[in-house]
Amino acid sequence: DAIKILSCLTRLRQLCNHPKLFIEDYKGESAKLDALLEILQEAKSGGHRVLLFSQFTEMLGIIKNYLKDDYNILYLDGKTKVEERLNLVERFNSGEGDIFVISLKAGGSGLNLTGADTVIHFDPWWNPSVENQATDRAHRMGQKSVVNVFRLITKGTIEEKINLIKDEKSKVISEVLDGEKRELLKMNRDELLKLF
């Protein structure tokens, strides 16, 4: 059953982020969260301002909890009302906040966040265009800084496999759009399905 498979894949992806998403009374640490905290500490000491994306709002809650004492954070997810979104964007672009913590789906389009010069994707998403749209929030008109992008991927896990699939899809899309390898258009249905 496809729904059960997707549910299991989601659980594996959550486990990569933090075991607390999978194991209710988990008291230990998360290597990925530790890596994030190191990156954020370096970013802050270097005067960088960060957009931090995750597709799991529960993970964003855990991250917010870890950051609340050391960083000035702004937060946006799918429950944030439109007026408040605009207010948060204006505040961030005006210099308020070190880190803007954003749900990937809620922040993937329509926001102009040129106040950031660093983008961090805490977890990979199957569709490269969704991540690219989120990253593009910092690459808008008015951006005066070079924007660094980090994607945190747990080695030897489902996340690495997702990343490989994403890279293959991006390559195929690029080749088709660029017209460099028109033979891709001649692929049969089974060959095309293997790409997804």
Kinemage of the C-alpha trace (Angstrom):
@kinemage 1
@onewidth
@group {chain A} dominant
@subgroup {mainchain}
@vectorlist {calphas} color= white
{ca asp a 1} P 0.000 0.000 0.000
{ca ala a 2} L 1.532 3.289 -1.171
{ca ile a 3} L 0.199 5.312 1.783
{ca lys a 4} L 1.878 2.983 4.283
{ca ile a 5} L 5.154 3.173 2.363
{ca leu a 6} L 5.037 6.980 2.313
{ca ser a 7} L 4.237 7.004 6.016
{ca cys a 8} L 7.269 4.791 6.742
{ca leu a 9} L 9.501 6.986 4.571
{ca thr a 10} L 8.291 10.059 6.444
{ca arg a 11} L 9.086 8.408 9.769
{ca leu a 12} L 12.597 7.530 8.557
{ca arg a 13} L 13.094 11.132 7.462
{ca gln a 14} L 11.905 12.408 10.831
{ca leu a 15} L 14.312 10.048 12.570
{ca cys a 16} L 17.166 11.632 10.583
{ca asn a 17} L 16.180 15.071 11.905
{ca his a 18} L 15.746 14.204 15.549
{ca pro a 19} L 14.729 10.934 17.238
{ca lys a 20} L 12.320 12.981 19.379
{ca leu a 21} L 10.043 13.246 16.320
{ca phe a 22} L 9.807 9.467 16.262
{ca ile a 23} L 10.290 8.419 19.878
{ca glu a 24} L 7.999 10.370 22.199
{ca asp a 25} L 10.046 10.291 25.401
{ca tyr a 26} L 13.487 10.474 23.749
{ca lys a 27} L 15.969 12.313 25.978
{ca gly a 28} L 19.158 12.075 23.909
{ca glu a 29} L 20.711 14.356 21.335
{ca ser a 30} L 20.522 14.716 17.560
{ca ala a 31} L 23.740 14.869 15.531
{ca lys a 32} L 21.967 16.909 12.869
{ca leu a 33} L 20.707 19.429 15.415
{ca asp a 34} L 24.229 19.675 16.859
{ca ala a 35} L 25.590 20.376 13.347
{ca leu a 36} L 22.931 23.052 12.845
{ca leu a 37} L 23.825 24.738 16.124
{ca glu a 38} L 27.496 24.878 15.063
{ca ile a 39} L 26.593 26.469 11.721
{ca leu a 40} L 24.313 28.998 13.425
{ca gln a 41} L 26.989 29.911 15.956
{ca glu a 42} L 29.478 30.569 13.142
{ca ala a 43} L 26.877 32.542 11.202
{ca lys a 44} L 26.086 34.727 14.209
{ca ser a 45} L 29.748 35.384 15.017
{ca gly a 46} L 30.272 36.353 11.362
{ca gly a 47} L 27.334 38.774 11.401
{ca his a 48} L 25.240 36.643 9.037
{ca arg a 49} L 21.467 36.475 9.096
{ca val a 50} L 19.778 33.164 8.403
{ca leu a 51} L 16.658 31.710 6.814
{ca leu a 52} L 16.155 28.249 8.298
{ca phe a 53} L 13.714 25.889 6.573
{ca ser a 54} L 12.260 22.533 7.600
{ca gln a 55} L 9.190 20.800 6.279
{ca phe a 56} L 8.364 19.382 9.704
{ca thr a 57} L 6.755 21.959 11.990
{ca glu a 58} L 7.442 19.685 14.971
{ca met a 59} L 11.137 19.926 14.128
{ca leu a 60} L 10.865 23.688 13.860
{ca gly a 61} L 9.403 23.676 17.370
{ca ile a 62} L 12.384 21.699 18.673
{ca ile a 63} L 14.799 24.045 16.890
{ca lys a 64} L 13.033 27.131 18.276
{ca asn a 65} L 13.302 25.698 21.764
{ca tyr a 66} L 17.072 25.243 21.388
{ca leu a 67} L 17.594 28.712 19.907
{ca lys a 68} L 15.328 30.864 22.088
{ca asp a 69} L 17.951 31.763 24.709
{ca asp a 70} L 20.843 32.612 22.375
{ca tyr a 71} L 19.199 34.066 19.272
{ca asn a 72} L 16.549 36.554 18.333
{ca ile a 73} L 14.293 34.461 16.103
{ca leu a 74} L 11.237 35.111 13.986
{ca tyr a 75} L 8.918 32.213 13.113
{ca leu a 76} L 6.501 31.510 10.284
{ca asp a 77} L 4.508 28.387 9.421
{ca gly a 78} L 1.281 27.499 7.619
{ca lys a 79} L -0.821 28.751 10.542
{ca thr a 80} L 0.653 32.262 10.365
{ca lys a 81} L -1.978 34.704 9.070
{ca val a 82} L -1.253 36.714 5.912
{ca glu a 83} L -1.039 40.089 7.715
{ca glu a 84} L 1.378 38.645 10.255
{ca arg a 85} L 3.521 37.127 7.474
{ca leu a 86} L 3.961 40.520 5.873
{ca asn a 87} L 4.767 42.044 9.244
{ca leu a 88} L 7.383 39.340 9.979
{ca val a 89} L 9.007 39.798 6.555
{ca glu a 90} L 9.178 43.562 7.011
{ca arg a 91} L 10.664 43.202 10.494
{ca phe a 92} L 13.294 40.721 9.313
{ca asn a 93} L 14.274 42.777 6.260
{ca ser a 94} L 14.555 45.830 8.525
{ca gly a 95} L 17.204 44.059 10.607
{ca glu a 96} L 15.220 42.421 13.390
{ca gly a 97} L 16.184 38.867 14.242
{ca asp a 98} L 19.240 36.695 13.701
{ca ile a 99} L 17.291 33.758 12.304
{ca phe a 100} L 13.991 33.461 10.492
{ca val a 101} L 12.666 29.936 11.154
{ca ile a 102} L 10.216 28.981 8.409
{ca ser a 103} L 8.102 26.000 7.426
{ca leu a 104} L 9.232 24.968 3.927
{ca lys a 105} L 5.734 24.898 2.462
{ca ala a 106} L 4.642 28.152 4.111
{ca gly a 107} L 7.776 30.036 3.065
{ca gly a 108} L 8.393 28.514 -0.332
{ca ser a 109} L 6.866 31.311 -2.375
{ca gly a 110} L 5.721 34.903 -2.231
{ca leu a 111} L 8.176 36.129 0.405
{ca asn a 112} L 10.966 38.591 -0.258
{ca leu a 113} L 13.596 38.000 2.437
{ca thr a 114} L 16.665 39.856 1.238
{ca gly a 115} L 17.600 40.564 4.854
{ca ala a 116} L 19.237 37.100 4.916
{ca asp a 117} L 22.573 36.100 3.446
{ca thr a 118} L 22.468 32.476 4.596
{ca val a 119} L 19.861 29.805 3.841
{ca ile a 120} L 19.762 26.470 5.657
{ca his a 121} L 17.572 23.544 4.624
{ca phe a 122} L 17.393 21.330 7.690
{ca asp a 123} L 15.896 18.416 5.754
{ca pro a 124} L 15.835 17.512 2.048
{ca trp a 125} L 12.634 17.505 0.050
{ca trp a 126} L 11.910 15.179 -2.886
{ca asn a 127} L 11.207 17.979 -5.312
{ca pro a 128} L 14.239 20.202 -6.013
{ca ser a 129} L 12.040 23.073 -7.216
{ca val a 130} L 10.355 23.352 -3.780
{ca glu a 131} L 13.739 23.834 -2.085
{ca asn a 132} L 14.886 26.173 -4.838
{ca gln a 133} L 11.781 28.339 -4.410
{ca ala a 134} L 12.468 28.575 -0.692
{ca thr a 135} L 16.127 29.446 -1.305
{ca asp a 136} L 15.030 32.087 -3.796
{ca arg a 137} L 13.373 34.016 -0.950
{ca ala a 138} L 16.849 35.415 -0.225
{ca his a 139} L 17.801 35.838 -3.903
{ca arg a 140} L 15.325 38.605 -4.652
{ca met a 141} L 15.648 42.048 -6.126
{ca gly a 142} L 17.428 44.224 -3.610
{ca gln a 143} L 19.776 41.506 -2.341
{ca lys a 144} L 23.186 43.111 -1.877
{ca ser a 145} L 25.048 40.135 -0.367
{ca val a 146} L 26.304 36.797 -1.591
{ca val a 147} L 23.904 34.144 -0.294
{ca asn a 148} L 25.324 30.899 1.115
{ca val a 149} L 23.084 27.823 1.078
{ca phe a 150} L 23.469 24.795 3.365
{ca arg a 151} L 21.583 21.524 3.044
{ca leu a 152} L 21.885 19.232 6.051
{ca ile a 153} L 21.790 15.581 5.018
{ca thr a 154} L 22.321 12.671 7.403
{ca lys a 155} L 24.932 10.363 5.914
{ca gly a 156} L 23.990 6.759 5.118
{ca thr a 157} L 20.239 7.334 5.441
{ca ile a 158} L 17.082 7.850 3.405
{ca glu a 159} L 18.107 11.526 3.159
{ca glu a 160} L 21.168 10.623 1.081
{ca lys a 161} L 18.970 8.595 -1.245
{ca ile a 162} L 16.490 11.443 -1.579
{ca asn a 163} L 19.363 13.745 -2.455
{ca leu a 164} L 20.594 11.361 -5.176
{ca ile a 165} L 17.103 11.175 -6.685
{ca lys a 166} L 16.841 14.964 -6.558
{ca asp a 167} L 20.213 15.386 -8.265
{ca glu a 168} L 19.213 12.969 -11.026
{ca lys a 169} L 15.879 14.731 -11.548
{ca ser a 170} L 17.571 18.131 -11.650
{ca lys a 171} L 20.108 16.884 -14.184
{ca val a 172} L 17.421 15.427 -16.447
{ca ile a 173} L 15.279 18.553 -16.221
{ca ser a 174} L 18.286 20.736 -16.977
{ca glu a 175} L 19.321 18.605 -19.935
{ca val a 176} L 15.812 18.594 -21.397
{ca leu a 177} L 15.324 22.329 -20.902
{ca asp a 178} L 18.775 23.133 -22.246
{ca gly a 179} L 18.159 20.916 -25.261
{ca glu a 180} L 21.575 19.314 -24.863
{ca lys a 181} L 20.364 15.726 -24.813
{ca arg a 182} L 17.244 15.446 -26.880
{ca glu a 183} L 17.477 11.656 -26.793
{ca leu a 184} L 16.034 11.880 -23.271
{ca leu a 185} L 12.763 12.829 -24.904
{ca lys a 186} L 12.811 9.475 -26.725
{ca met a 187} L 12.960 7.458 -23.489
{ca asn a 188} L 10.213 4.893 -22.989
{ca arg a 189} L 7.743 5.050 -20.128
{ca asp a 190} L 9.622 2.574 -17.902
{ca glu a 191} L 12.897 4.454 -18.337
{ca leu a 192} L 11.212 7.724 -17.440
{ca leu a 193} L 9.521 6.202 -14.372
{ca lys a 194} L 12.928 5.065 -13.061
{ca leu a 195} L 13.907 8.724 -12.790
{ca phe a 196} L 11.206 9.363 -10.227
